[in-house]
Amino acid sequence: MKYLPTLSLLLTAGIAFSQPVRLEHLPKQNRVEVTVSGRPFTAYYFPGPDLIRKPVLYPVYSPQGSILTRGWPLDPRTGERVDHPHHIGIWFNYEDVNGNDFWNNSVQASRPGKNMGTILGTRVLQIRSGDRQGELLTTSNWVDHAGNRLITDTTRIVFGVADPQVYTIDYEISLHALEDIRFRDVKDGMFAFRVARELELPYDNEQELIGEDGKISKRKDKHNVTGSYRNRQGIRDDDAWGKPSEWCALTGRIGNDDITIAILDHPANVGYPAYFHARGYGLFSLNSLGRNAFDKSKPPLDFQLPHGRSVLFRYRVIIASRKLSDQEIDALVNR
């Protein structure tokens, strides 16, 4: 899939600019650092099951340098929620793959009686830096609770600069079945972003938050919490949860930085348009394989991938340090 022509649609006519996107593989740290014009954008991080039980993009920065990802549990920050320790950065996995839960698996929380899956053996196959675009190619193994490989994946991530205030992440993952695979129709999946506290929806209820002393307490505090969802159909905030859409956007403010994060489904994906699992507490996700889990009037999808076959999923993330209109997001839809 060619991304660069689509990115150029948003460039201001007649204005040329150069912003080098550089990728650096740090094997001893199990990470690939991504910078734009020397400033951090994100890192592909795969430390292994003793820390995180899947590869992630973490942390993620806006073009103006604001941290967009929640820090806890890796790098706790004052005021953050401490729920769902498996929500780290940007990731791809699923709750039920042949009865194994890849979504909820974490070092901090165990689920007795459940078969937990882990994504292991990540290898960096290729990195490429360039002007306004860099590319990463990796491979990983999806391993069940007994240590058996179920799936191998090949992941291609393209990091782009559409204009100096708009970055993109194109995430393309091919899953290859090592046995007959069933993805049961469930809620928790599939491509997700756990955002910073400032981008959550402001609620009045008590929440477990990290205090200035580092201790966790339950209290009301929505200071600087500014998030708001909208999807392509104009459905907003909590009502956007469980609705199918071509894209959904989250807007908010971190300091003086006006933030837009949009996740775009790809028309060739199974289940397009996906149902958005967009929660006000900071989980921003879409689920390509959940139907009945969100709408009981729909039959379960229960996607099957036979032994030896592969399936490709593609998503685009837009990260902007300005408020983007629906038209600007539509111009960046990945076709």
Backbone torsions as a table, in degrees:
resi	resn	phi	psi	omega
1	MET	NA	133.1	-178.9
2	LYS	-94.7	122.0	-176.9
3	TYR	-99.8	-32.7	-169.3
4	LEU	-59.6	-42.2	178.0
5	PRO	-59.8	-37.0	178.9
6	THR	-66.4	-42.1	179.1
7	LEU	-59.8	-36.7	-175.0
8	SER	-67.3	-16.4	-179.7
9	LEU	-61.6	-28.2	-175.6
10	LEU	-92.3	-5.7	-178.6
11	LEU	-68.3	140.7	179.0
12	THR	-66.1	128.7	-175.0
13	ALA	-58.8	131.6	174.8
14	GLY	81.1	-1.6	-179.0
15	ILE	-112.8	114.8	177.9
16	ALA	-96.7	145.4	176.6
17	PHE	-149.2	158.9	179.3
18	SER	-126.1	126.7	174.8
19	GLN	-138.8	101.0	-177.8
20	PRO	-66.7	131.5	173.5
21	VAL	-103.0	117.7	-174.4
22	ARG	-116.8	132.4	175.3
23	LEU	-112.8	134.0	178.8
24	GLU	-131.5	120.9	178.8
25	HIS	-84.6	125.2	177.7
26	LEU	-115.5	85.2	-171.6
27	PRO	-59.6	-37.5	-178.1
28	LYS	-68.6	-22.6	178.0
29	GLN	-99.5	-1.2	-178.3
30	ASN	53.1	51.4	-179.4
31	ARG	-153.2	157.0	171.8
32	VAL	-122.1	114.5	-179.6
33	GLU	-81.1	138.2	178.5
34	VAL	-122.0	123.4	178.2
35	THR	-125.5	154.4	173.5
36	VAL	-122.6	118.7	-176.7
37	SER	52.2	37.9	176.9
38	GLY	83.3	-3.4	-179.3
39	ARG	-103.4	144.1	-176.5
40	PRO	-64.4	136.8	172.6
41	PHE	-109.4	-57.4	177.1
42	THR	-165.3	-177.0	173.3
43	ALA	-142.7	137.8	169.5
44	TYR	-84.0	119.0	-167.5
45	TYR	-125.2	125.2	-177.6
46	PHE	-139.6	67.7	-172.8
47	PRO	-72.5	-17.1	-179.2
48	GLY	106.9	169.9	-168.3
49	PRO	-68.6	-13.1	176.8
50	ASP	-75.2	-12.2	-179.8
51	LEU	-127.0	-53.2	178.1
52	ILE	-136.9	135.9	-172.9
53	ARG	-99.4	35.0	174.6
54	LYS	-171.8	158.8	171.5
55	PRO	-76.7	148.2	-178.3
56	VAL	-140.5	160.7	163.7
57	LEU	-96.6	115.8	-174.0
58	TYR	-162.3	138.1	-16.0
59	PRO	-74.5	176.6	177.4
60	VAL	-124.8	132.9	-178.1
61	TYR	-114.8	151.1	172.9
62	SER	-79.3	167.3	175.8
63	PRO	-57.7	-28.3	177.4
64	GLN	-87.8	-1.2	173.7
65	GLY	98.3	9.4	176.7
66	SER	-77.1	141.9	176.2
67	ILE	-80.2	122.1	-174.6
68	LEU	-99.0	-11.7	-178.2
69	THR	-101.7	145.1	171.0
70	ARG	-61.0	142.1	-179.9
71	GLY	-84.7	-38.8	-178.5
72	TRP	-67.1	137.9	10.0
73	PRO	-94.1	-4.7	-175.3
74	LEU	-77.2	-46.3	-175.8
75	ASP	-135.5	76.3	-173.5
76	PRO	-60.0	141.6	177.0
77	ARG	-126.4	149.2	180.0
78	THR	-56.6	134.7	176.3
79	GLY	91.2	-5.0	-177.3
80	GLU	-80.3	153.3	169.2
81	ARG	-73.6	156.8	-179.8
82	VAL	-123.0	30.6	176.9
83	ASP	-88.6	163.3	169.1
84	HIS	46.1	73.2	-177.9
85	PRO	-65.2	-13.4	177.7
86	HIS	-81.0	-6.0	177.7
87	HIS	-87.2	97.7	-177.9
88	ILE	-133.2	118.6	173.6
89	GLY	63.1	-135.3	174.7
90	ILE	-116.0	133.8	-177.3
91	TRP	-152.1	169.1	176.7
92	PHE	-133.8	120.1	169.0
93	ASN	-168.3	-168.8	-171.3
94	TYR	-151.1	152.9	-172.9
95	GLU	-76.7	-30.8	-174.7
96	ASP	-139.4	102.3	176.9
97	VAL	-122.9	104.5	-173.5
98	ASN	51.8	40.0	177.6
99	GLY	81.0	3.8	178.6
100	ASN	-103.2	132.9	-176.7
101	ASP	-94.2	104.2	176.6
102	PHE	-87.5	-24.3	-174.7
103	TRP	-70.7	-49.3	-169.8
104	ASN	-88.4	-1.5	-175.5
105	ASN	-72.6	127.6	177.6
106	SER	-154.1	162.1	177.2
107	VAL	-69.2	-34.6	-171.4
108	GLN	-79.6	-23.3	-175.0
109	ALA	-134.5	132.3	176.4
110	SER	-110.9	156.0	-179.7
111	ARG	-126.2	89.0	-177.9
112	PRO	-55.8	137.0	177.8
113	GLY	86.0	-5.8	179.3
114	LYS	-106.2	144.7	175.3
115	ASN	-85.9	115.1	-175.8
116	MET	-101.7	133.6	177.3
117	GLY	-100.2	155.8	-177.7
118	THR	-136.1	143.0	176.2
119	ILE	-99.9	113.7	-169.2
120	LEU	-125.3	171.9	169.1
121	GLY	67.6	31.9	-178.3
122	THR	-65.5	131.9	176.5
123	ARG	-125.6	137.4	173.9
124	VAL	-88.0	116.4	-177.1
125	LEU	-90.6	-34.7	-174.8
126	GLN	-162.4	142.6	168.2
127	ILE	-130.0	149.4	178.8
128	ARG	-144.7	126.5	176.1
129	SER	-102.0	160.1	179.2
130	GLY	-175.7	-179.8	178.7
131	ASP	-80.2	117.2	178.8
132	ARG	69.1	5.3	178.9
133	GLN	-161.1	136.0	172.6
134	GLY	-134.5	159.6	-172.8
135	GLU	-139.2	141.9	179.0
136	LEU	-128.5	137.1	176.1
137	LEU	-127.4	126.8	-177.8
138	THR	-136.0	169.6	171.5
139	THR	-140.5	147.9	-178.5
140	SER	-145.9	166.6	177.7
141	ASN	-116.1	132.9	173.1
142	TRP	-94.6	114.6	-170.5
143	VAL	-113.4	134.6	-178.2
144	ASP	-80.7	-177.3	-175.1
145	HIS	-63.2	-22.2	-178.5
146	ALA	-97.4	2.8	178.8
147	GLY	91.0	9.3	179.3
148	ASN	-89.2	137.7	177.4
149	ARG	-75.9	126.6	176.8
150	LEU	-100.2	-39.4	-171.7
151	ILE	-142.8	143.6	162.3
152	THR	-110.0	142.1	176.7
153	ASP	-120.6	150.7	169.8
154	THR	-120.0	120.4	-173.7
155	THR	-115.3	128.3	175.7
156	ARG	-117.3	123.4	179.5
157	ILE	-122.5	125.4	178.1
158	VAL	-110.3	121.9	179.3
159	PHE	-101.4	120.9	-173.1
160	GLY	-127.3	161.0	174.8
161	VAL	-122.0	108.8	179.0
162	ALA	-80.3	-42.0	166.7
163	ASP	-152.2	172.9	-172.9
164	PRO	-58.4	-17.4	179.8
165	GLN	-111.5	7.3	-177.2
166	VAL	-135.7	114.6	175.4
167	TYR	-106.4	159.1	176.9
168	THR	-135.2	152.0	171.7
169	ILE	-128.7	116.1	174.4
170	ASP	-101.0	117.0	-173.0
171	TYR	-112.7	114.8	-176.5
172	GLU	-124.8	120.6	-176.1
173	ILE	-131.4	127.9	177.1
174	SER	-106.2	123.9	179.6
175	LEU	-103.3	126.2	-179.4
176	HIS	-115.0	122.5	-174.0
177	ALA	-80.7	127.0	175.9
178	LEU	-94.2	-6.4	169.5
179	GLU	-155.6	177.2	176.5
180	ASP	-62.9	126.9	-174.4
181	ILE	-118.1	137.4	173.8
182	ARG	-124.0	123.5	172.3
183	PHE	-98.2	101.1	-177.7
184	ARG	-68.1	144.4	179.5
185	ASP	-66.3	102.7	-178.5
186	VAL	-136.3	169.8	-174.4
187	LYS	-78.0	-42.7	-167.4
188	ASP	-87.2	104.8	178.5
189	GLY	174.1	171.7	5.7
190	MET	-138.2	-40.2	175.1
191	PHE	-117.1	124.0	-163.8
192	ALA	-143.1	157.3	-179.2
193	PHE	-140.2	118.6	174.5
194	ARG	-97.4	115.0	-168.2
195	VAL	-94.8	165.3	178.9
196	ALA	-64.5	158.5	-177.7
197	ARG	-54.3	-39.4	-176.6
198	GLU	-63.0	-21.5	-177.2
199	LEU	-98.3	3.1	172.6
200	GLU	-71.7	164.6	172.7
201	LEU	-78.8	139.1	-178.5
202	PRO	-75.3	119.0	178.4
203	TYR	-117.0	158.1	-179.0
204	ASP	-95.9	-6.8	-175.0
205	ASN	-80.8	164.1	176.4
206	GLU	-72.7	145.7	179.9
207	GLN	-139.8	153.0	175.1
208	GLU	-80.8	113.9	-173.9
209	LEU	-128.2	155.4	176.3
210	ILE	-82.1	126.5	179.2
211	GLY	-86.2	174.1	179.0
212	GLU	-62.6	-24.6	178.5
213	ASP	-86.7	2.6	180.0
214	GLY	85.8	-6.2	-180.0
215	LYS	-86.3	153.4	-179.2
216	ILE	-97.0	130.3	177.8
217	SER	-142.0	157.1	-180.0
218	LYS	-95.4	120.5	-177.3
219	ARG	-158.8	167.2	173.7
220	LYS	-92.2	128.7	178.3
221	ASP	-166.0	105.9	176.2
222	LYS	-118.4	28.0	177.8
223	HIS	-63.2	125.8	179.4
224	ASN	64.8	18.0	175.6
225	VAL	-92.5	116.3	-163.2
226	THR	-131.6	8.1	-169.0
227	GLY	-71.7	151.9	175.3
228	SER	-153.3	130.7	176.7
229	TYR	-94.2	151.8	164.1
230	ARG	-152.6	143.5	176.1
231	ASN	-108.9	-179.6	-174.3
232	ARG	-65.1	-23.1	178.3
233	GLN	-85.2	-0.2	179.1
234	GLY	85.2	8.9	177.8
235	ILE	-78.4	137.1	-168.1
236	ARG	-121.2	154.2	168.6
237	ASP	53.3	-132.1	-175.1
238	ASP	-62.7	-25.2	-180.0
239	ASP	-70.0	-16.1	178.1
240	ALA	-74.1	-18.4	-179.8
241	TRP	-65.5	136.9	175.0
242	GLY	73.1	16.3	178.5
243	LYS	-110.6	138.1	175.7
244	PRO	-76.3	142.6	178.8
245	SER	-162.7	156.9	176.5
246	GLU	-69.8	-31.3	176.0
247	TRP	-157.9	161.4	173.8
248	CYS	-138.8	142.7	-178.2
249	ALA	-122.7	146.1	175.5
250	LEU	-120.0	124.0	178.2
251	THR	-118.1	154.2	179.0
252	GLY	-179.1	-169.9	-176.4
253	ARG	-138.4	132.1	173.3
254	ILE	-120.5	108.2	-173.4
255	GLY	61.4	-122.6	177.9
256	ASN	-98.7	13.3	-174.8
257	ASP	-101.2	112.0	174.5
258	ASP	-80.5	118.2	-170.0
259	ILE	-107.5	137.1	162.9
260	THR	-126.8	126.9	169.3
261	ILE	-119.8	124.5	176.4
262	ALA	-124.1	139.2	173.1
263	ILE	-112.8	126.1	-175.2
264	LEU	-114.6	128.5	173.9
265	ASP	-78.5	161.4	178.8
266	HIS	-107.8	134.7	-176.2
267	PRO	-58.6	-23.1	-179.2
268	ALA	-86.0	-5.6	-178.5
269	ASN	-69.4	148.0	169.3
270	VAL	-56.2	136.1	174.3
271	GLY	78.5	8.0	-179.0
272	TYR	-62.0	138.0	-7.3
273	PRO	-78.7	141.7	-175.9
274	ALA	-71.4	157.8	172.2
275	TYR	-84.9	133.9	-178.7
276	PHE	-90.4	125.4	175.9
277	HIS	-98.0	68.5	-172.3
278	ALA	-104.5	106.1	-174.9
279	ARG	-103.7	145.1	-178.8
280	GLY	-67.4	-19.8	-178.6
281	TYR	-82.2	3.2	172.8
282	GLY	119.9	-5.8	174.0
283	LEU	-85.3	119.8	-179.9
284	PHE	-120.3	103.1	-170.3
285	SER	-141.4	154.4	167.5
286	LEU	-127.1	148.3	-173.3
287	ASN	-122.1	107.8	-178.3
288	SER	-74.7	-19.8	-172.0
289	LEU	-114.9	4.6	175.7
290	GLY	-99.7	129.7	175.0
291	ARG	-129.7	-68.0	-179.6
292	ASN	-61.4	-28.0	178.8
293	ALA	-62.9	-25.4	-179.9
294	PHE	-106.7	-29.1	-177.3
295	ASP	-136.8	103.8	-174.7
296	LYS	-66.5	-11.7	176.4
297	SER	-80.3	-10.9	-179.8
298	LYS	-95.0	144.2	175.2
299	PRO	-71.5	151.5	177.5
300	PRO	-59.4	139.5	177.7
301	LEU	-75.1	-47.7	177.7
302	ASP	42.0	64.4	-174.7
303	PHE	-65.5	132.7	-179.3
304	GLN	-110.1	134.7	175.4
305	LEU	-124.6	103.2	-175.8
306	PRO	-65.9	155.3	177.7
307	HIS	-51.6	128.5	178.1
308	GLY	89.8	-9.2	-179.7
309	ARG	-96.7	161.7	-179.9
310	SER	-128.3	156.8	174.7
311	VAL	-138.5	143.7	-176.7
312	LEU	-113.1	133.0	173.4
313	PHE	-120.3	138.8	-179.6
314	ARG	-134.3	136.1	178.6
315	TYR	-140.3	153.7	173.9
316	ARG	-124.0	135.5	172.8
317	VAL	-111.5	129.1	173.6
318	ILE	-105.6	131.1	179.9
319	ILE	-127.8	114.5	-173.8
320	ALA	-127.5	145.3	171.8
321	SER	-98.6	46.6	171.5
322	ARG	-166.1	162.8	177.4
323	LYS	-79.1	123.0	-179.9
324	LEU	-96.6	139.3	175.7
325	SER	-78.6	166.4	175.2
326	ASP	-58.0	-38.5	-178.0
327	GLN	-65.7	-39.2	178.0
328	GLU	-66.5	-38.8	176.7
329	ILE	-67.0	-43.6	178.4
330	ASP	-58.7	-34.6	-179.7
331	ALA	-66.3	-19.4	-179.3
332	LEU	-106.1	11.5	176.2
333	VAL	-60.7	132.1	-177.9
334	ASN	-84.5	110.6	-174.7
335	ARG	-103.4	NA	NA
